[in-house]
Amino acid sequence: PLFLPPDARLAGRFWFGGGFSEEITKANSGSDFNWARDPETRGRLWKARHDAWYAALALRPGCKAYSTDVCVPLSRLPRIIVETKEDLTTNNLTGPIAGHVGDGNFHCLMVLDPDDPAEVQRVHEFTDRLARRALALDGTCTGEHGVGLGKRGLLREELGPQAMGVMERLKASLDPINLMNPGKVL
């Protein structure tokens, strides 16, 4: 299913160049398009979105999951989804794609055996390729999960040295003895 945020029906007029989300979905062979108009129905849909984590884990019992996300302009979303699915298949990785793609953000729920070093390495390489793919499409290396240790180098590539310098100076002014997250992103 495709989940659009509750206000996406109105935003869709802007995002899709004057068309409607529903019309575009149907014109591209989408089906079963329904609007969740009441809080109870929206709650059930958001629960289904959150339950995707457990559905992904059920694909490989005994394995662990790791979530990564990126965000791209909506016009680039189909391309990155197709390329990401091809990358997952080529590298024999289990990584269902889920998310609230109405804002260009999607998640790969990577299911892996943490005791298999080769698979762990393939997942690490995949997540780097995914983030670089998003950057190449004028997106961001993270949509909502934030920048952790794994993406801090990509953040520098995305923002450049000048923006990073501003953030580093701002952090230094607020945290002169480096107590907050020492040695992390900033």
N, C-alpha and C positions, 0 to 999 in steps of 0.2 A: 504494500500500500504506500501511497504518497501522502505524507502529512504536511499540510500547509499550516502555518500559525493561524490562530483565531482571527487575526485581522488581515490575513492574506487575501481574502476575497476583494477587499477594497484596494489593498496594495497591488494586487495582481493587475489592475488596470494600468498602473504605472510600469511595473516590472516587465510586463509583456507587451509593451508598446501599443496600448490601447485595446488589446484583446482581453478576453476573460480567461482565467485559469481553467475553467471547466471546458470552454470551447477548444482551447489548445489541447487539453487532455484528450478529449473525444476525437479531435482531428488527427491525433497521433495514435489511434487505436487503443486509447485508454478506456477503461470500463468501470462500472459501478461507482460513479462519481457522486458523492453525497456530502452535503454540508452538515457539520455538527453545530446545530444552532443553539442547543441548550447546554448548560454547564455539566449535566450528568453525562450526556453523550460525549462531550469534549473530554471529560475525565476518563471515560472508558478508552478513548482513542489514545490519550497520553499514557495511560497505563499499558496499553499494548506496545507503545513505543519503548517504554522503560523495560518491559518484559522481553524485549528483543535480546537483551544481554543473556538471559537465562536460556532462551531458545538457541542462541549461538553456542553456549556451553554444552547443551544437549547434543550438538552435532558430534562432539568427541568426548564422551564420558571419561572422566579422570584427568582431563586437560585443564589448563588455566586460560583465562582470557585477558587480553590487553586491548584497550580502546585508543584509537588515534583518530584525529579529525583534521580536515582542511576546509577551506572555504574559497570559492571562486565566484566571479560574476556569473549570474544566471545564464547568460548566453554561452558560457563555456562549460556549464554543468554536464550536458550530455557527453561531450568529448572526454572529460576527466573520468566520468563514471565508466564509460566503455574501456578506456585505457587502463583503468584500475582493475576492472574485472579481468581483462586480458593478462595483466601483470600477476594477479593472484593465481590464475590458472596456469600460466607459464611456469611459475615458481612453486607449484604444488602447495599452496597455502590456503588455509581455511580462514576466510575473512568476510563474513556477510557484511553487506553495506546497508546501513540504516541511517535514519536521521530526518530532520525537518528541512528538507532540501528547498523549501520555498524561499529560503534566504541564502541559498548557495552553499550551505554547510552540510557535510555528511560525515559519517563515522564509519570506520572499518573496525569491526569487532574481531580482532585477531585471536583465534583459538589455537593454542600451541601446547606442545609438551615441553615444559621448562627443563626437563632432563635430557632433551635432545639438542646438543650444542649446535648442530648443523641447522636445525629448524629455527632455533633462537636467532642465529646469524641471518638466516633468510628473512625472518620477520623484521629484524633491525634494518636490513638493507631495503626491504620493501617500504618501510615507513619513511625512510630517507627519500626514496624515489617518489613516493606519494607527495611528500611536502615539496620537493623540487618541481614536480609536475604542476602543482598548484601555483607555485611562484612563477613558473614559465607561462602560465595562463592568466597572469595579472591577479592572482589570488593571494591568500595568506597561508602561512604554514600551519596555522591553527585557527579554528573557527570559534571555539568556546572553551576548550580544555585548558587553555593557557600554555605558556611556554615553560616547559620543565628543562631538566638537564639535557634531555635528548634532543631538544629543538633549539637550544640557545645559540648554536652556531648558525642555524638557519635564520633565526631572528636577525642576527647581524647582517646576513646576506640580504634579507628582505628589506630592512630599514636603512642600512648603510651606516658608516662610521659617524657621521654628523648627528643623526638622530640618537644613536646609541650613546654618544658622548653627552648629549643633553640629559638623557635618562640617568646615566651614571653620575653626572654632577648633581642632579636633583636628589638621587638617593643619598649621595655623600652629604648633602646639606641637611637631610632629614635624619641621617644615621651616621654621624661622623666617626663613630668608633666601630662601625660595621657589625652591629649586633643582629640586624634583621637579615636572615638568610645569607650568612657569610659564605662567599665562594660560589654562589649560585649564579643566576643569570646576570645580575648587575652587581 
